[in-house]
Amino acid sequence: MEENYLVQMEDITVEFPGVLALDKVKFNARSGEVHVLLGENGAGKSTIMKVLAGVNTNYEGKITYKGEEIIAKSVDEQRKRGVSIIFQEMNLLKNLTVAENIFLGRQPMTKLRSVDWKKMNAEARRLLQEIHSDISEKAQVSSLSVGQMQMVEIAKALSFDSDIIIMDEPTSALTEKEVQALFEIIAKLKKDNVAIIYISHRLEEIMKIGDRLTVFRDGKYIDTVNIADITMDEMVSMMVGREMTDYYPKVSVKPGQKLLEVKNAKQKNTLKGVSFYARGGEITGFYGLMGAGRTELMRAIFGADQLDSGEIFIGGKKHKISSCEQAKSLGMAFLTEDRKSQGLILKFDLNQNISLANLDNSMGKFGLDMDKENRNNQKLADSMNVKTPSLKQKAKNLSGGNQQKVVICKWLNTEADIFIFDEPTRGIDVGAKTEIYKIMNSLKEQGKAVVVVSSELTECMGISDRIYVMHEGTITGTVEVNDMQYITEELMVGYATASKKAKKVEENEKEN
């Protein structure tokens, strides 16, 4: 082993039922570096890191850590060695507080051998302040947003004082402020000689913080390079095995009638009189920072939560939507931002999950026609390029990105006219993102109304025909298609923060 490798993994092989997840791959990391692991969904990135973290113990190959060959037998054992992981899919107990989750199983004790709540809460508060989070250490995790849960996971990982910290899509649900705070923490950890193994599909941030890059494709090792010596286009080509152009494909469609219109929607503490519309043949984008109220608005429209007041019109007809089932019957589909707990039933197979929203599509004369179900669902899975050996595979065994594709298949299986996508590409690789954008364009060409909530500014600007920007429960900016030539990222962020600068930038841009 090279002297400056803190860890070296060689010939690592992992096989799941019907799937060779890793095929004799290699990976190494040095102290004081950010080593990025890149690849499409299902490439094996999370799998090899779960081997290193002691989650996947059924593997073949050799791991050398600090100059000695080891066997990764458990998460606890690897943590004691100095290896921590921040999971892409949150691993928190929602009925416990933030502090209890951070110190689960290792709570500080008093002399009387009871939990020292004061000390535990104070230490949790210190960790949260270190990552610039204003989350209360006493808050129950069930009350937190997805982004806030991710910050708790980061604080938990930092609490172990590790030599290696694995970060699997750590910024996918964070606000821009939280992302910057995380990058500051990473810079500090590098100075402290900690090795950061970083999995992300956000190429801009990879270029910003990464030192080296290793690429996996279809469970195989492709190459390791210095990030300073490579461009983003070259990264993408290595990852997908082909050149990628036109990340945000657009089709020109004349907008139709208003299929969805919301007037003066109010909800206590979240929505303060929001009005907007979405037309058929158009992609309507919603941009804003975490806590802006975008998800709350979409959940209320779909009947998952209730509005205190306001009006919802579907196809020009006013409706009071009180349940998700009613919204679905009115021709609406809602792709939730939390695929793990709200989008899928993980213990069900893919056939069952895809059929969930429209079982009628799989019925025959004498009940459920399983052959018909399999044919219909296989066609949908193929259209989304879901990587699975069979539709009988359990949803829990798929990568996060492929799970997201299955959720989309579930809603494509309905007869919906209005599709609401809440963070549809979170944790998705570049190639898969393009596939999802093409699906949206196809829906647009069919005259459907597509509403997309996105925290990725370049994505929102790239795919949308019209954009609403939200801040603290209100719409602070509306960008029509004819105004796109004037729009800058600075203007959009100005709207999202409701700063005075936004109006000034807009005026300057139009003057020029």
C-alpha positions as CSV (number, residue, x, y, z in Angstrom):
1,M,0.0,0.0,0.0
2,E,1.2,3.5,-0.8
3,E,2.4,5.2,2.3
4,N,0.1,8.2,2.0
5,Y,-3.1,6.2,1.6
6,L,-5.2,6.2,4.7
7,V,-7.4,3.5,3.3
8,Q,-7.1,1.3,0.2
9,M,-9.8,-1.0,-1.1
10,E,-8.8,-3.6,-3.7
11,D,-10.9,-6.2,-5.8
12,I,-14.0,-5.4,-3.9
13,T,-16.9,-7.5,-5.1
14,V,-20.5,-7.3,-3.9
15,E,-23.4,-9.4,-5.3
16,F,-27.1,-8.9,-4.5
17,P,-29.8,-11.3,-5.7
18,G,-29.5,-11.2,-9.5
19,V,-27.2,-8.2,-9.4
20,L,-23.4,-7.9,-9.5
21,A,-23.3,-4.6,-7.7
22,L,-19.5,-4.3,-7.6
23,D,-17.1,-6.2,-9.8
24,K,-13.5,-6.2,-8.4
25,V,-13.4,-2.4,-8.0
26,K,-10.7,-0.4,-6.2
27,F,-10.7,2.8,-4.3
28,N,-8.3,4.7,-2.0
29,A,-8.3,7.9,0.1
30,R,-5.6,10.1,1.6
31,S,-5.7,12.1,4.8
32,G,-6.6,15.7,4.3
33,E,-8.2,15.4,0.9
34,V,-11.7,15.4,-0.6
35,H,-11.9,12.3,-2.8
36,V,-15.1,12.4,-4.9
37,L,-16.8,9.2,-6.0
38,L,-18.8,9.8,-9.2
39,G,-21.1,7.6,-11.3
40,E,-24.6,7.1,-12.5
41,N,-27.3,5.7,-10.2
42,G,-26.7,2.1,-9.7
43,A,-23.0,2.4,-10.5
44,G,-22.0,1.1,-7.1
45,K,-20.9,4.3,-5.3
46,S,-23.0,3.9,-2.2
47,T,-22.5,0.1,-2.1
48,I,-18.7,0.4,-1.8
49,M,-19.0,3.1,0.8
50,K,-21.4,0.9,2.8
51,V,-18.7,-1.8,2.7
52,L,-16.1,0.6,4.1
53,A,-18.6,1.9,6.7
54,G,-19.4,-1.7,7.9
55,V,-23.0,-1.6,6.6
56,N,-22.5,-4.2,3.8
57,T,-20.5,-7.0,5.4
58,N,-21.1,-9.6,2.7
59,Y,-18.2,-8.6,0.3
60,E,-15.1,-10.1,-1.2
61,G,-11.8,-8.2,-1.5
62,K,-9.1,-6.5,0.6
63,I,-9.3,-3.4,2.8
64,T,-6.1,-1.9,4.1
65,Y,-6.6,0.8,6.8
66,K,-3.7,2.7,8.4
67,G,-1.3,0.2,7.0
68,E,-3.1,-2.9,8.3
69,E,-5.5,-5.3,6.5
70,I,-8.9,-5.2,8.2
71,I,-12.3,-6.9,7.8
72,A,-15.3,-4.4,8.0
73,K,-17.7,-6.4,10.2
74,S,-20.0,-3.8,11.6
75,V,-20.9,-0.1,11.7
76,D,-19.9,0.2,15.4
77,E,-16.5,-1.4,14.7
78,Q,-15.8,0.9,11.8
79,R,-16.8,3.9,13.8
80,K,-14.4,2.9,16.6
81,R,-11.7,2.7,13.9
82,G,-12.5,6.2,12.8
83,V,-14.9,5.7,9.8
84,S,-18.2,7.6,9.8
85,I,-20.9,7.8,7.1
86,I,-23.6,10.3,6.4
87,F,-26.3,8.4,4.5
88,Q,-28.1,9.7,1.5
89,E,-31.3,8.3,2.9
90,M,-31.7,9.6,6.4
91,N,-31.2,7.1,9.2
92,L,-32.8,8.9,12.1
93,L,-35.4,7.9,14.7
94,K,-38.2,10.4,14.2
95,N,-39.8,9.9,17.6
96,L,-36.6,11.1,19.3
97,T,-35.1,14.5,19.7
98,V,-32.3,15.9,17.6
99,A,-29.8,15.5,20.6
100,E,-31.0,12.0,21.3
101,N,-30.4,11.0,17.6
102,I,-26.9,12.6,17.6
103,F,-25.8,10.7,20.7
104,L,-27.9,7.5,20.3
105,G,-26.3,4.7,22.2
106,R,-23.6,6.8,23.7
107,Q,-25.4,9.4,25.8
108,P,-23.3,11.1,28.4
109,M,-24.2,9.8,31.9
110,T,-24.3,11.3,35.4
111,K,-22.6,9.8,38.4
112,L,-25.9,8.1,39.2
113,R,-25.8,6.4,35.8
114,S,-28.7,8.3,34.4
115,V,-28.6,10.3,31.1
116,D,-27.0,13.7,31.6
117,W,-29.6,15.6,29.5
118,K,-28.0,19.0,30.2
119,K,-24.6,17.9,28.9
120,M,-26.0,16.0,25.9
121,N,-28.2,18.9,24.8
122,A,-25.3,21.4,25.3
123,E,-23.0,19.3,23.2
124,A,-25.6,18.8,20.5
125,R,-26.2,22.6,20.5
126,R,-22.4,23.1,20.0
127,L,-22.3,20.7,17.0
128,L,-25.3,22.4,15.4
129,Q,-23.8,25.8,15.9
130,E,-20.6,24.6,14.3
131,I,-22.5,23.8,11.1
132,H,-24.4,27.1,11.3
133,S,-27.8,25.4,11.9
134,D,-30.5,27.0,14.0
135,I,-32.3,23.7,14.6
136,S,-33.2,23.2,18.2
137,E,-31.4,20.3,19.9
138,K,-34.7,19.6,21.7
139,A,-36.9,19.4,18.6
140,Q,-38.4,16.1,17.7
141,V,-37.0,14.8,14.4
142,S,-40.5,14.1,13.1
143,S,-41.1,17.9,13.0
144,L,-38.1,18.6,10.8
145,S,-37.9,19.1,7.0
146,V,-35.8,16.8,4.9
147,G,-33.0,19.4,4.7
148,Q,-33.0,19.9,8.5
149,M,-32.7,16.1,9.0
150,Q,-29.7,16.1,6.7
151,M,-28.1,18.7,8.9
152,V,-28.7,16.5,11.9
153,E,-27.0,13.6,10.1
154,I,-24.0,15.9,9.4
155,A,-23.8,16.9,13.1
156,K,-24.0,13.3,14.1
157,A,-21.1,12.3,11.9
158,L,-19.0,15.2,13.2
159,S,-19.6,14.0,16.7
160,F,-17.6,10.8,16.2
161,D,-14.3,12.7,15.7
162,S,-13.4,10.4,12.8
163,D,-10.4,10.0,10.5
164,I,-12.6,9.3,7.5
165,I,-16.1,10.9,6.9
166,I,-18.1,9.5,4.0
167,M,-20.7,12.0,2.7
168,D,-23.3,10.4,0.4
169,E,-25.2,13.3,-1.4
170,P,-24.9,15.5,1.6
171,T,-26.2,18.7,-0.1
172,S,-29.1,17.2,-2.0
173,A,-31.7,18.7,0.5
174,L,-29.8,21.7,1.9
175,T,-30.3,25.4,1.5
176,E,-27.6,27.5,-0.1
177,K,-26.6,28.8,3.3
178,E,-26.4,25.3,4.7
179,V,-24.3,24.2,1.7
180,Q,-21.8,27.0,2.3
181,A,-21.7,26.1,6.0
182,L,-20.9,22.4,5.0
183,F,-18.1,23.5,2.7
184,E,-16.6,25.5,5.5
185,I,-16.7,22.4,7.7
186,I,-15.1,20.3,5.0
187,A,-12.3,22.9,4.6
188,K,-11.7,22.7,8.4
189,L,-11.7,18.9,8.4
190,K,-9.1,18.9,5.6
191,K,-6.9,21.1,7.7
192,D,-7.4,18.6,10.6
193,N,-6.1,15.9,8.2
194,V,-9.5,14.1,7.9
195,A,-10.2,12.2,4.7
196,I,-13.5,13.2,3.1
197,I,-15.1,10.8,0.7
198,Y,-17.7,12.7,-1.2
199,I,-20.5,11.3,-3.3
200,S,-22.5,13.9,-5.4
201,H,-24.1,14.5,-8.7
202,R,-23.7,18.2,-8.5
203,L,-20.7,18.8,-10.8
204,E,-20.2,22.5,-9.9
205,E,-19.7,21.7,-6.2
206,I,-17.4,18.8,-7.1
207,M,-15.2,21.2,-9.0
208,K,-15.3,23.6,-6.1
209,I,-14.3,21.3,-3.2
210,G,-12.9,18.1,-4.7
211,D,-9.2,17.1,-4.9
212,R,-9.4,13.7,-6.7
213,L,-12.1,11.9,-8.5
214,T,-12.9,8.2,-9.0
215,V,-15.5,7.1,-11.4
216,F,-17.6,3.9,-11.3
217,R,-19.8,2.7,-14.1
218,D,-22.2,-0.3,-13.9
219,G,-20.3,-1.7,-10.9
220,K,-16.9,-1.4,-12.5
221,Y,-13.9,0.9,-11.8
222,I,-13.3,3.3,-14.6
223,D,-10.5,5.7,-13.5
224,T,-9.1,8.0,-10.8
225,V,-7.9,11.6,-11.8
226,N,-7.0,14.9,-10.3
227,I,-10.0,17.2,-10.5
228,A,-7.8,20.1,-11.4
229,D,-6.9,18.3,-14.6
230,I,-10.4,17.6,-15.8
231,T,-13.4,19.5,-17.1
232,M,-17.1,19.0,-16.2
233,D,-17.8,17.7,-19.7
234,E,-15.0,15.1,-19.3
235,M,-16.4,14.1,-15.9
236,V,-19.8,13.4,-17.5
237,S,-18.3,11.5,-20.4
238,M,-16.4,9.3,-17.9
239,M,-19.5,8.7,-15.9
240,V,-21.9,7.8,-18.7
241,G,-19.5,6.4,-21.2
242,R,-20.6,8.8,-23.9
243,E,-20.6,12.6,-24.6
244,M,-23.5,14.5,-23.1
245,T,-24.8,17.6,-24.7
246,D,-27.9,19.8,-24.1
247,Y,-28.4,19.1,-20.4
248,Y,-31.7,20.9,-20.4
249,P,-33.5,19.8,-23.6
250,K,-36.5,21.9,-24.4
251,V,-39.4,21.5,-26.8
252,S,-41.5,24.3,-28.2
253,V,-45.2,24.0,-27.4
254,K,-47.9,26.6,-27.6
255,P,-49.4,26.8,-24.1
256,G,-53.1,25.7,-23.7
257,Q,-55.7,26.6,-21.2
258,K,-55.1,26.9,-17.4
259,L,-55.5,23.4,-16.1
260,L,-54.6,24.5,-12.5
261,E,-55.2,27.8,-10.8
262,V,-54.7,28.7,-7.2
263,K,-56.0,32.0,-5.7
264,N,-54.9,33.5,-2.4
265,A,-53.8,30.2,-0.7
266,K,-53.2,30.7,3.0
267,Q,-51.9,28.3,5.6
268,K,-50.9,29.2,9.1
269,N,-47.2,29.9,9.5
270,T,-46.4,28.7,5.9
271,L,-48.5,30.3,3.1
272,K,-49.5,34.0,3.1
273,G,-51.8,34.4,0.1
274,V,-50.2,32.6,-2.8
275,S,-51.7,32.8,-6.3
276,F,-50.5,31.2,-9.5
277,Y,-51.6,29.2,-12.5
278,A,-50.2,26.3,-14.7
279,R,-51.2,25.8,-18.3
280,G,-51.3,22.7,-20.4
281,G,-48.3,22.4,-22.7
282,E,-46.1,24.3,-20.3
283,I,-43.5,23.6,-17.5
284,T,-44.1,25.9,-14.6
285,G,-41.2,26.1,-12.3
286,F,-41.1,27.0,-8.5
287,Y,-37.8,28.2,-7.1
288,G,-36.9,29.2,-3.6
289,L,-34.8,28.5,-0.6
290,M,-35.6,25.9,2.1
291,G,-38.6,27.1,4.1
292,A,-40.0,29.2,1.3
293,G,-43.3,27.2,1.4
294,R,-43.1,25.5,-2.0
295,T,-43.6,22.0,-0.8
296,E,-46.3,23.1,1.7
297,L,-48.1,24.7,-1.2
298,M,-47.9,21.6,-3.4
299,R,-49.0,19.3,-0.6
300,A,-52.0,21.5,0.1
301,I,-53.0,21.6,-3.5
302,F,-52.9,17.8,-3.6
303,G,-54.9,17.4,-0.5
304,A,-52.1,16.0,1.7
305,D,-52.5,19.0,4.0
306,Q,-55.3,21.5,4.2
307,L,-55.4,25.2,3.4
308,D,-56.9,27.6,5.9
309,S,-58.3,29.6,3.0
310,G,-58.0,30.1,-0.7
311,E,-59.4,28.7,-3.9
312,I,-58.3,25.9,-6.2
313,F,-59.5,25.6,-9.8
314,I,-59.0,22.4,-11.9
315,G,-59.8,23.0,-15.6
316,G,-61.6,26.2,-14.7
317,K,-63.9,24.6,-12.1
318,K,-63.5,25.4,-8.4
319,H,-62.9,22.5,-6.1
320,K,-62.3,22.1,-2.3
321,I,-59.7,19.3,-2.2
322,S,-59.7,17.5,1.1
323,S,-57.7,14.3,0.3
324,C,-55.0,12.9,-2.0
325,E,-57.5,10.4,-3.4
326,Q,-59.8,13.3,-4.4
327,A,-56.9,15.2,-6.1
328,K,-56.0,12.0,-8.0
329,S,-59.6,11.6,-9.1
330,L,-59.5,15.2,-10.5
331,G,-56.5,14.3,-12.7
332,M,-53.6,15.3,-10.5
333,A,-50.3,13.5,-9.8
334,F,-47.8,14.4,-7.1
335,L,-44.2,13.2,-7.0
336,T,-43.2,13.9,-3.4
337,E,-39.7,15.1,-2.4
338,D,-39.4,12.2,0.1
339,R,-39.4,9.1,-2.0
340,K,-38.3,6.8,0.8
341,S,-41.2,7.3,3.2
342,Q,-43.9,8.9,1.1
343,G,-43.2,7.9,-2.5
344,L,-42.7,4.2,-2.2
345,I,-43.5,1.1,-0.1
346,L,-39.9,-0.1,0.2
347,K,-40.8,-3.7,1.1
348,F,-43.1,-4.0,-2.0
349,D,-41.7,-5.1,-5.4
350,L,-41.5,-2.7,-8.3
351,N,-44.6,-4.1,-10.0
352,Q,-46.6,-3.4,-6.8
353,N,-45.2,0.1,-6.4
354,I,-45.8,1.2,-10.0
355,S,-49.4,-0.1,-9.8
356,L,-50.1,1.7,-6.5
357,A,-51.6,4.9,-8.0
358,N,-53.7,3.1,-10.7
359,L,-54.5,-0.5,-10.0
360,D,-57.4,-0.3,-12.5
361,N,-54.8,-0.3,-15.3
362,S,-53.8,-3.9,-14.4
363,M,-57.3,-5.3,-14.0
364,G,-58.8,-8.0,-16.3
365,K,-62.2,-9.6,-16.5
366,F,-61.6,-11.7,-13.4
367,G,-59.6,-9.3,-11.2
368,L,-55.9,-8.5,-11.2
369,D,-54.3,-9.6,-14.5
370,M,-50.6,-10.1,-13.4
371,D,-49.4,-10.6,-17.0
372,K,-51.1,-7.3,-18.1
373,E,-49.6,-5.5,-15.0
374,N,-46.1,-6.8,-15.8
375,R,-46.4,-5.7,-19.5
376,N,-47.6,-2.3,-18.7
377,N,-45.2,-1.7,-15.9
378,Q,-42.2,-3.1,-17.8
379,K,-42.9,-0.6,-20.6
380,L,-42.9,2.2,-18.1
381,A,-39.7,1.0,-16.4
382,D,-38.0,0.7,-19.8
383,S,-39.0,4.2,-20.7
384,M,-37.4,5.5,-17.5
385,N,-34.4,3.2,-17.9
386,V,-34.9,1.7,-14.4
387,K,-31.9,-0.5,-13.7
388,T,-33.2,-3.7,-12.2
389,P,-32.9,-7.4,-13.0
390,S,-36.7,-7.8,-12.6
391,L,-39.9,-6.0,-11.6
392,K,-40.0,-8.5,-8.8
393,Q,-37.1,-6.8,-7.2
394,K,-37.9,-5.1,-3.8
395,A,-37.9,-1.3,-4.0
396,K,-35.5,-1.2,-1.0
397,N,-32.8,-2.9,-3.0
398,L,-32.6,-0.2,-5.7
399,S,-30.3,2.8,-5.6
400,G,-31.8,6.1,-4.6
401,G,-31.9,7.3,-8.2
402,N,-33.6,4.2,-9.5
403,Q,-36.1,4.4,-6.7
404,Q,-37.0,7.9,-7.9
405,K,-37.5,6.6,-11.4
406,V,-40.0,4.0,-10.0
407,V,-42.0,6.8,-8.3
408,I,-42.2,8.6,-11.6
409,C,-43.3,5.4,-13.3
410,K,-46.1,5.1,-10.7
411,W,-47.5,8.5,-11.6
412,L,-47.0,8.0,-15.3
413,N,-49.3,5.0,-14.9
414,T,-52.2,7.3,-14.1
415,E,-54.4,9.3,-16.4
416,A,-53.4,12.6,-14.8
417,D,-53.5,15.9,-16.7
418,I,-51.6,17.9,-14.0
419,F,-48.2,16.6,-12.8
420,I,-46.5,18.1,-9.8
421,F,-42.8,17.2,-9.4
422,D,-41.3,18.2,-6.0
423,E,-37.5,18.0,-6.3
424,P,-37.7,15.2,-9.0
425,T,-33.9,15.0,-9.6
426,R,-32.6,15.1,-6.0
427,G,-29.8,12.6,-5.7
428,I,-30.1,11.8,-9.5
429,D,-27.1,11.5,-11.8
430,V,-26.7,13.7,-14.9
431,G,-27.8,11.0,-17.4
432,A,-30.9,10.2,-15.4
433,K,-31.8,13.9,-15.0
434,T,-31.8,14.3,-18.7
435,E,-34.2,11.2,-19.0
436,I,-36.5,12.9,-16.5
437,Y,-36.4,16.2,-18.3
438,K,-37.4,14.4,-21.5
439,I,-40.3,12.7,-19.7
440,M,-41.5,16.2,-18.6
441,N,-41.2,17.5,-22.2
442,S,-43.2,14.5,-23.4
443,L,-46.0,15.3,-20.9
444,K,-45.8,18.9,-22.1
445,E,-46.2,17.8,-25.7
446,Q,-49.2,15.8,-24.7
447,G,-50.8,19.0,-23.4
448,K,-50.3,18.2,-19.7
449,A,-49.6,20.9,-17.1
450,V,-46.2,20.2,-15.5
451,V,-45.3,21.9,-12.2
452,V,-41.7,21.5,-11.0
453,V,-40.3,22.5,-7.6
454,S,-36.5,22.7,-7.7
455,S,-33.8,24.0,-5.4
456,E,-31.3,23.8,-8.2
457,L,-31.4,27.2,-9.7
458,T,-29.7,26.2,-13.0
459,E,-32.2,23.3,-13.4
460,C,-35.2,25.5,-12.7
461,M,-34.1,28.1,-15.2
462,G,-33.1,25.4,-17.7
463,I,-36.3,23.4,-17.9
464,S,-39.1,25.9,-17.0
465,D,-41.2,28.0,-19.4
466,R,-42.3,30.2,-16.6
467,I,-41.0,30.5,-13.0
468,Y,-42.5,31.6,-9.7
469,V,-40.0,32.4,-7.0
470,M,-41.1,32.1,-3.3
471,H,-39.8,33.5,-0.1
472,E,-41.4,32.8,3.4
473,G,-44.8,31.8,2.1
474,T,-45.2,34.5,-0.6
475,I,-44.4,34.8,-4.3
476,T,-41.7,37.4,-4.6
477,G,-41.0,37.1,-8.3
478,T,-42.6,35.8,-11.5
479,V,-40.6,35.2,-14.6
480,E,-42.5,34.9,-17.9
481,V,-41.1,33.2,-21.0
482,N,-40.6,36.6,-22.7
483,D,-38.5,37.8,-19.8
484,M,-36.1,34.9,-19.9
485,Q,-33.5,36.9,-21.8
486,Y,-33.2,39.3,-18.9
487,I,-32.9,36.7,-16.2
488,T,-29.7,36.1,-14.2
489,E,-28.9,33.8,-11.3
490,E,-28.3,36.9,-9.2
491,L,-31.8,38.2,-9.9
492,M,-33.4,34.8,-9.0
493,V,-31.5,34.6,-5.8
494,G,-32.5,38.2,-5.1
495,Y,-36.2,37.2,-5.5
496,A,-35.6,34.1,-3.3
497,T,-34.2,36.2,-0.5
498,A,-36.6,39.0,-1.0
499,S,-33.7,41.4,-1.0
500,K,-33.9,45.0,-2.3
501,K,-31.1,44.1,-4.7
502,A,-33.4,41.9,-6.8
503,K,-35.5,44.8,-8.1
504,K,-32.3,46.8,-8.8
505,V,-30.8,43.9,-10.8
506,E,-34.0,43.4,-12.8
507,E,-34.1,47.1,-13.7
508,N,-30.4,47.1,-14.7
509,E,-30.8,44.0,-16.8
510,K,-33.7,45.3,-18.7
511,E,-32.0,48.6,-19.3
512,N,-29.1,46.8,-20.8
